[in-house]
Amino acid sequence: MGKITFVVDFPDGQEPAVSGATDILGGKLVSAAFFDKADRILRYLVLDNE
């Protein structure tokens, strides 16, 4: 089973409802983060390399 990670930016207050039954381009949602996970990872990597 292949997995793809992508980030979609929505205007504040216009985020769609997401649940385990959400169909994404024919696939099944298996994980969701309700914050900017990419930003936290990048901050960690930058701080770790200073």
Sequence and secondary structure as in RCSB ss.txt:
>XXXX:A:sequence
MGKITFVVDFPDGQEPAVSGATDILGGKLVSAAFFDKADRILRYLVLDNE
>XXXX:A:secstr
           TT      TT EETTEE     SS HHHHHHHHHHHHT 
